[in-house]
Amino acid sequence: MPYNIRIVSTYPPRRCGIGTFSRDLAGALEHFTGEVGHIRVAAIDKNSGTYRIPVDLVIDQYNSESWGLAIKNIITRAKESANPTIVVLQHEYGLDPDKNGKDGKGTNFVDMAKAFGAQGLATLVYLHTVLDQPNDHQKKTLQELAEYSDGLILTSESAIETLESTTYNIDRSKLKHIDHGIRMQHPSEHDRLAVKEKYGLKDFFLVTTLGLLSSDKGIQYSVRAYGRFLERSCTDSQRERIVYLIAGECHPDFVRAAEGRQYQAYQATLTKALEESKLKWCRAKELEGLDFRQYDIVFLDAFLDEGTFLEFYGATNVMVLPYLNMFQTSSGILADTLGSSRVAIATKFRCALELIHSNKPCPSGLVIGRYARGILVDPGEASVEQIAEALDFLVFDQNKRLAMEKEAHQRGFQMQWHNSAWALLRHIKFIREEKELVTGRAEIFTRRKTPVY
């Protein structure tokens, strides 16, 4: 009997990485028509606009009554269906406010897991952040999600070690690793050149950072690193054929936070980094017609739709991910970079350690990842010199860069979305079989003697 999949998550058109993750997961699951009945989404919303199927329920993120109504609706609809319903919660602390609207302080996901479990609905929880040093509420939230659900799913194996440790004491049987899926398939060189020609980037070496921007993305450091690399490593003529494209608008939540003061401070920090590095830069809404020889850095201040994202992955030569949140357990940008056979220079956030260094012990400083599929650097101020050094290595040693691209592609190939979706369906099957398992008949023994073993 096929399963109905119920996902609780943000979802497009809301601009959120977890929403993109859920959309891609749903899209991959749709292909398994023998195992999946229908897929529906309860979208966690903040006035993002009109939703379409598979969204059939909308949760007002800051309205506790809305969360409660969603629970009742999901249970009711599950009972009305002949197919068993599997609930998949996409947990992120920032999506879980308390009744007073304080972000990260709520119990909405826990309440859902508890209610669904009480009704016999199999419930799995993807965790998108696992903290090494959680506060009491953060720790209790993950412990209760493990208790009330049928299991926690992690896209990073190292996060499993953290959850098993004395910090959380969550039983290993409740934890499952499934790779973050990738959208990008290995494009041909013809496709790559065609994209570069489309945007006027023929014969350019293209360094990129893609995705929604905020202060924790570390762009203020990669800008300075890029300036240092140009100054120390490149002649004036070489400088005209290298450009750093930072594409993506600032995250809407970040722009609105603290009445815009954080956003304004961030912009001031970026401007200072650009001026001190003596970089030529511009901010544009589109790339067509832009003379890239006039600029060292181009900020494409626009929301990247799916097609544009995939084109930029194809055109990229090196991706820079200078993130400051070292507890990030998943990154669609990094996963898609590997899938598109491109080399990433990334700080040592949890997902990068997983994908680039295979979770092996990682010393401080610049580290060429295990199997040489990417380069890891320390976060923050230390990354400035290390990113500059990594760029020097990748720009001027083409043979080694191309060898690293092949290694990246090999890892990315394993992470295609249909593989991740199939792994989830196999895990669901396992969970359901465990629930229905009947122990064979045997004599029941009660211990009468003091155990010696």
C-alpha positions in Angstrom: 0.0 0.0 0.0 1.5 3.4 -0.9 2.1 6.1 1.7 0.7 9.6 1.8 3.6 12.0 2.7 2.7 15.0 4.8 5.6 17.6 5.0 5.6 20.4 7.5 8.0 23.1 6.4 8.5 26.4 4.8 7.8 26.2 1.1 8.1 28.4 -2.0 7.2 31.2 -2.7 8.6 31.8 0.8 12.3 32.5 0.3 14.0 30.0 2.6 16.6 27.3 2.2 14.5 24.8 4.1 11.6 25.5 1.8 13.8 24.8 -1.2 14.9 21.6 0.4 11.3 20.5 1.0 10.3 21.4 -2.6 13.2 19.3 -4.0 12.4 16.4 -1.7 8.7 16.4 -2.7 9.7 16.6 -6.3 11.9 13.6 -6.0 9.4 11.5 -4.0 6.8 12.1 -6.7 8.7 9.8 -9.1 8.2 6.8 -6.9 4.5 6.2 -7.8 4.5 2.7 -6.5 5.5 3.8 -3.0 3.9 7.2 -2.7 0.2 8.0 -2.9 0.2 11.8 -2.7 2.4 14.4 -1.2 1.0 17.4 0.7 2.6 20.3 2.5 1.6 22.3 5.5 3.5 25.5 4.7 4.9 27.6 7.6 4.2 31.1 6.4 5.0 34.7 7.0 2.8 36.5 4.4 4.7 35.0 1.6 1.9 35.0 -0.9 -0.2 32.5 -2.7 0.6 28.8 -2.5 -0.2 26.0 -4.9 -0.4 22.2 -4.6 1.3 20.3 -3.0 0.6 23.0 -0.3 -2.9 22.5 1.1 -2.5 23.9 4.6 -0.9 27.1 5.7 0.4 27.7 9.2 0.8 31.3 10.4 4.3 31.0 12.0 3.6 33.5 14.8 0.0 32.3 15.6 0.0 29.4 18.1 -3.7 28.7 17.3 -2.8 28.2 13.7 -0.3 25.5 14.7 -3.0 23.8 16.7 -5.5 23.9 13.9 -2.8 22.4 11.5 -2.4 19.5 13.9 -6.1 18.8 13.9 -6.4 19.1 10.2 -3.5 16.8 9.5 -4.9 14.2 11.8 -8.4 14.5 10.3 -7.1 14.2 6.7 -4.9 11.2 7.6 -8.0 9.4 9.1 -10.0 10.1 5.9 -7.4 8.5 3.6 -7.2 4.7 2.9 -3.4 5.1 2.6 -1.2 5.4 5.7 0.1 8.9 6.3 3.8 9.6 7.1 4.5 13.0 8.6 7.9 14.6 7.8 8.7 17.6 10.0 11.5 20.0 8.9 12.8 21.4 12.1 14.8 24.6 12.5 14.8 26.6 15.7 14.2 29.9 13.8 10.8 28.5 12.5 9.6 27.7 16.0 8.5 30.8 18.0 6.8 30.7 21.4 3.3 32.2 22.1 4.9 35.6 22.6 6.5 35.5 19.2 10.1 34.9 20.4 12.0 33.1 17.7 13.6 29.7 18.7 11.7 29.5 22.0 8.7 27.5 20.9 7.5 23.9 21.2 5.3 23.8 18.1 7.3 21.0 16.4 7.4 19.0 19.7 3.6 19.5 20.1 3.1 18.2 16.6 5.3 15.1 17.0 3.5 14.3 20.3 0.0 14.7 18.9 0.8 12.7 15.7 2.4 9.9 17.7 -0.6 9.6 20.0 -2.8 9.1 16.9 -0.5 6.4 15.5 0.9 8.5 12.6 4.5 7.6 11.8 6.5 10.8 12.2 10.1 11.6 11.1 11.9 14.8 11.8 14.7 16.3 9.7 17.0 18.4 11.9 18.7 21.3 10.0 20.7 22.6 13.0 22.4 20.5 15.7 24.3 22.6 18.3 27.3 21.3 20.1 26.5 23.5 23.1 22.7 24.0 23.2 20.9 25.9 25.9 18.4 24.1 28.0 15.5 24.8 25.7 17.4 23.7 22.6 18.6 20.5 24.2 15.1 19.6 25.5 13.5 20.3 22.1 15.7 17.8 20.3 15.4 15.2 23.1 11.6 15.5 23.0 11.5 15.3 19.2 13.4 12.1 19.5 11.1 10.8 22.2 7.8 11.6 20.5 8.7 10.9 16.9 9.8 7.7 15.1 13.2 9.1 14.4 15.4 12.0 13.6 17.0 12.4 10.1 20.4 14.1 9.7 22.1 15.1 6.5 25.4 15.1 8.4 26.9 12.0 10.0 28.8 14.1 12.5 25.5 15.4 13.9 24.6 11.9 14.8 27.8 11.7 17.0 26.8 14.9 18.7 23.2 13.6 19.4 24.5 10.3 20.8 27.0 12.1 23.1 26.4 13.0 26.7 25.2 16.4 25.5 21.9 15.0 24.3 22.0 11.3 25.2 19.7 10.4 22.3 19.6 6.6 21.5 21.3 5.7 18.2 18.3 3.7 17.1 16.4 7.0 16.8 19.0 8.5 14.4 19.3 8.1 10.6 21.7 9.7 8.2 20.4 10.5 4.7 22.4 12.7 2.2 21.2 16.1 1.3 20.0 15.7 -2.3 21.5 17.6 -5.2 19.7 19.3 -8.2 22.6 19.8 -10.5 23.8 17.1 -12.9 27.3 17.2 -14.4 26.9 19.6 -17.4 29.0 19.3 -20.5 31.8 21.7 -21.3 29.6 23.0 -24.2 26.8 23.8 -21.8 29.2 25.6 -19.5 30.7 27.7 -22.3 27.2 28.5 -23.6 26.1 29.9 -20.2 29.3 32.0 -19.9 28.8 33.4 -23.4 25.1 34.2 -22.5 26.2 36.4 -19.6 29.3 37.9 -21.3 31.7 35.8 -19.3 33.5 34.0 -22.1 37.2 33.4 -21.2 36.6 34.7 -17.6 37.6 32.8 -14.5 34.4 33.0 -12.4 34.4 32.9 -8.6 30.9 32.8 -7.1 29.0 32.9 -3.9 25.3 32.1 -4.4 22.2 32.2 -2.2 20.3 34.5 0.2 22.7 36.8 2.0 22.9 37.7 5.7 25.6 38.6 8.2 26.4 35.0 9.1 27.2 34.2 5.4 30.7 35.8 6.0 30.8 37.8 2.7 32.6 40.6 4.5 35.6 38.2 4.9 35.5 36.7 1.4 35.5 40.2 -0.1 38.7 41.1 1.7 40.2 37.7 0.8 39.4 38.3 -2.9 41.0 41.7 -2.7 44.1 40.3 -1.1 44.4 37.6 -3.8 44.1 40.0 -6.6 46.7 42.4 -5.1 49.2 39.7 -4.4 48.7 37.1 -7.2 47.4 38.8 -10.3 48.7 41.3 -12.9 46.5 44.0 -14.2 45.7 42.1 -17.4 44.9 38.9 -15.4 42.7 40.9 -13.1 40.5 41.9 -16.1 39.7 38.2 -16.7 38.8 37.2 -13.2 35.5 38.3 -11.5 33.8 37.4 -8.2 30.0 37.2 -8.6 28.0 37.4 -5.4 24.5 36.5 -6.5 21.4 36.6 -4.4 19.4 39.2 -2.4 19.6 39.6 1.3 17.4 37.3 3.3 14.0 39.1 3.8 14.0 38.2 7.5 17.4 39.7 8.0 16.4 42.9 6.2 13.4 43.3 8.5 15.2 42.3 11.8 15.5 45.0 14.5 13.8 47.5 12.2 16.5 47.2 9.6 19.4 48.2 11.9 21.2 44.9 11.5 20.9 45.1 7.7 22.2 48.7 7.7 25.2 47.7 9.9 25.9 44.8 7.6 25.9 46.9 4.5 28.2 49.4 6.2 30.6 46.5 7.0 30.6 45.3 3.4 31.2 48.8 2.0 34.1 49.2 4.3 35.6 45.9 3.3 35.2 46.9 -0.4 36.8 50.3 0.0 39.7 49.1 2.2 40.5 46.4 -0.4 40.4 49.0 -3.2 38.1 46.8 -5.2 36.1 48.0 -8.3 32.6 46.8 -7.8 29.0 47.4 -8.8 25.5 46.3 -7.7 23.2 45.1 -10.5 19.7 43.7 -10.9 20.7 41.7 -14.0 24.0 40.7 -15.7 23.1 41.0 -19.4 25.1 43.8 -21.0 27.5 44.3 -18.0 31.2 44.8 -18.9 32.8 42.5 -16.4 36.3 43.8 -17.3 35.4 47.0 -15.4 34.8 45.3 -12.1 36.5 43.0 -9.6 33.3 42.1 -7.8 29.7 42.2 -9.1 26.8 41.9 -6.6 23.7 40.6 -8.4 21.0 41.9 -6.1 18.1 39.6 -7.2 16.3 36.5 -6.1 17.7 33.6 -8.0 15.1 31.4 -9.6 15.7 27.7 -10.2 16.9 28.1 -13.8 19.3 30.9 -12.9 20.8 29.0 -10.0 21.5 26.0 -12.3 23.1 28.2 -14.9 25.4 29.8 -12.4 26.5 26.4 -11.0 27.4 25.5 -14.6 29.3 28.7 -15.2 31.2 28.7 -11.9 34.9 27.8 -11.7 35.2 28.1 -7.9 32.5 28.5 -5.3 33.4 30.4 -2.0 31.2 29.6 1.0 32.7 31.7 3.9 29.8 30.8 6.4 30.2 31.7 10.1 27.6 29.2 11.5 29.8 26.1 12.2 26.7 24.1 13.3 25.0 24.1 9.9 24.2 20.5 9.2 22.9 20.9 5.6 23.8 23.2 2.7 22.0 22.9 -0.6 24.6 25.3 -2.2 27.5 23.1 -1.2 25.7 19.9 -2.2 24.9 21.4 -5.6 28.4 22.7 -6.0 29.8 19.1 -5.7 27.0 17.8 -8.0 28.0 20.3 -10.7 31.6 19.2 -10.4 32.9 22.4 -9.0 35.4 23.0 -6.3 34.3 24.8 -3.1 36.4 26.8 -0.7 34.3 26.5 2.4 34.7 27.3 6.1 34.6 24.3 8.4 30.9 24.2 9.1 29.5 20.8 9.9 28.1 20.0 6.4 31.4 21.0 4.8 33.4 18.8 7.1 31.1 16.0 6.1 31.1 16.5 2.3 34.7 17.7 1.8 36.6 16.0 4.5 34.6 12.9 5.2 34.4 13.8 8.9 38.0 13.1 9.5 39.9 15.1 12.1 40.5 18.5 10.6 43.4 20.7 11.9 43.3 24.5 11.9 44.3 26.5 8.9 43.8 25.8 5.2 43.1 22.1 4.6 42.7 20.4 1.2 39.8 18.1 1.9 40.1 14.3 2.0 40.2 12.9 -1.6 40.9 16.5 -2.6 37.3 17.4 -3.5 37.4 20.9 -2.0 39.3 23.2 0.3 38.4 24.0 4.0 39.4 27.2 5.8 38.8 28.6 9.3 35.9 31.0 9.8 36.0 34.7 10.4 39.1 36.8 10.3 41.4 33.8 9.8 39.6 33.0 6.5 40.8 36.2 4.8 44.4 34.9 4.3 43.3 31.3 3.8 40.7 32.0 1.1 43.3 34.2 -0.7 45.8 31.3 -0.6 43.1 28.8 -1.8 42.2 31.0 -4.7 45.8 31.3 -5.7 46.1 27.5 -5.7 43.0 26.9 -7.7 43.4 29.7 -10.3 47.0 29.1 -11.2 47.1 25.3 -11.0 44.5 24.2 -13.6 45.5 20.5 -13.6 45.0 20.1 -9.8 41.7 22.1 -10.0 40.4 19.8 -12.7 41.4 16.7 -10.7 39.5 18.2 -7.7 36.5 18.7 -9.9 36.4 15.0 -10.8 36.6 14.1 -7.1 33.8 16.5 -6.3 31.6 15.0 -9.1 32.2 11.5 -7.8 30.8 12.5 -4.3 28.0 14.6 -5.8 26.9 11.7 -8.1 26.0 9.7 -5.0 23.7 12.5 -3.7 21.2 12.9 -6.5 17.8 13.7 -5.1 16.2 10.5 -6.3 18.8 8.6 -4.2 18.0 10.6 -1.1 14.3 10.3 -1.7 14.6 6.5 -2.1 16.7 6.3 1.1 13.9 8.1 2.9 11.2 5.7 1.6 13.4 2.7 2.6 13.7 4.1 6.1 9.9 4.7 6.2 9.4 1.1 5.3 11.8 0.0 8.0 10.0 2.2 10.6 6.6 0.8 9.7 7.8 -2.8 9.8 9.3 -2.2 13.3 5.9 -0.9 14.4 4.2 -4.0 13.1 6.8 -6.5 14.2 5.3 -9.3 16.3 7.6 -11.3 18.5 7.6 -15.0 18.0 5.9 -17.1 20.7 8.2 -18.3 23.4 8.1 -18.9 27.2 8.3 -15.7 29.1 11.1 -15.9 31.7 11.2 -13.8 34.9 14.6 -13.5 36.6 14.7 -15.2 40.0 18.4 -15.2 40.7 20.8 -12.3 41.0 22.5 -11.7 37.7 26.2 -12.5 37.5 26.8 -11.6 33.9 
